[in-house]
Amino acid sequence: MSQHQLGLFKSAFESLAREMAVNLRRAAFSSIVREARDFSVAFADARGAIVAQAECIPIMTAGVSIALQHALADIDVAALTDDDAILYNDPYKGGQHLQDLYLFNPIFLAGKLVGFAATTAHHVDIGGAFAGLSADATEIYQEGLRLPVSTFSLSKDWGERGFVRRIIEANVRVPHLVIGDLEAQLAANRIAQVRFAEIANRYGAQPTLDAMQELQDYSERRFRAAIRAIPDGRYTASDFVDGEPWGAGDIPIQVELTVAADEITVDLRGSGPQVVGNVNCPYASTISAVQSAIRCMISDTDIPFNEGCNRPITVLTDYGSILNPAPPAAVRARLTPASRVFNVVVRAMGDAIPDAAVATGFDTTTAFAISRLAESGDYQVVVEILGGGWGGCQTHDGADALDNPISNCANAPIESLETDYTHFAITEYSLVEESGGDGGHRGGLGIRRVYEALDDGVQIAGYSDRHRSGAPGLHGGNAGGVGRFRVMRANGTTEPIASVFSGILDRGDRIEILTGGGGGIGEPAARSRQARQSDTINGYAKEQKL
């Protein structure tokens, strides 16, 4: 196949995936999918290997093939029909956490199974002990509905009285949102089936199938070439998760990254043991974090990212560790250790490629749920994903107020939230002055977001990290500021709360969510006078003598 022909198929498959993403977002019901865009889509071949994907949530997108391949190993693939779908969320079968529901639909061509349309989305509620998220869970059974890998008939099991649909509706607090978002996933998968048939009809069935495999091989060749540009060697780095909320102290995350010719081995063995709390990271999430970090650091930035990119990467973990836990460990906050995996791999690769080294960002998913059970028996449930500052780079300051790189959620607009929900208002949303670590290039700034309860009995829960020590700087740069949670009661009292919490707000009570900044890079003395003046003028830093 010529490069020109392959380029046509690459564009066609990527267009298919991007249309899936647009359709899913526009059809979604919940704010976390519609506004925060916490979902991912992909198009895979019949073996479950990714052919094309849209630019969505890296931790999800990188893990779709793991989830799909686990699912295919558990079902009778030969029995699939175009009326079937595969639905599951089991973190111990290739899934991530229970809120991320995977939906796969087979794609047929002339009666032959040739691929799958794949979507996953973070659902605002999946049952469990607490609305939105169960911050205090110690085992997965407390976190919500756990769906094993299974196939179901869309015509029989998904209608208004379909068994699968009714099981989900009976176990979640906001069934109209969860079912609505699943319908959006289904709509995205259906457009993939339609568009694939159009591509095959236009270019021919066999050339289309050949291109699906050749694109993966092409990406592998380019990815291996990019690895060969990295000096061979062993590179190490370490960080930690704050395990204080679970009495676990600092939980180490450490890596030995080996570059050998055109392959990379990422050895995470020796990282801390699994925790009796919700902060464990399923193996699929660990692999996804590694893949995302390496893709960020290689020099070839426009490789089509499909299964071919993963072939040169090997990931090693200890079973029973925080990065590969044994059931029934709770996993809701799996992005906390996954983010530290991202950090240590980026840092190790920065040692291998000094020109690409960056300071560490706040890089922590700050998840917050605010819900209320009305007298009517109906719930209002909102889950927010809030970002902080990114680390400084060698050529520019770190980005302000962004979700961490492997999560990549957008912020939900205040206007949208206050239009949809009546149990809270957002009274402040601002950057945190001087929260970025100082340096030749400073770290990005964190945010402050304040929620006020408009009714009594509003439930809140959340989790974060880096509340005791900030993101480290690089090459003499200072660490970023730390995060903080606190409740400000209507009676004027203030209550500091832990980095993992649940509680109740009554009318007039407020909760402040503060995220930290990124680390700076380079000695602070190297920062230009013009940059410091700009920081002061823009309100990023206090006025200072220059």
Beta strands, then each sheet from edge to edge (+ up, - down):
strand 1: 39-45
strand 2: 50-53
strand 3: 84-88
strand 4: 100-109
strand 5: 112-122
strand 6: 150-153
strand 7: 233-242
strand 8: 250-260
strand 9: 263-267
strand 10: 313-316
strand 11: 366-373
strand 12: 379-386
strand 13: 424-431
strand 14: 447-453
strand 15: 458-463
strand 16: 484-488
strand 17: 494-497
strand 18: 500-505
strand 19: 510-514
sheet 1: 2+ 1- 5+ 4- 3+ 6-
sheet 2: 7+ 8- 9+ 10+
sheet 3: 12+ 11- 15+ 18-
sheet 4: 13+ 14- 19+ 16- 17+
end
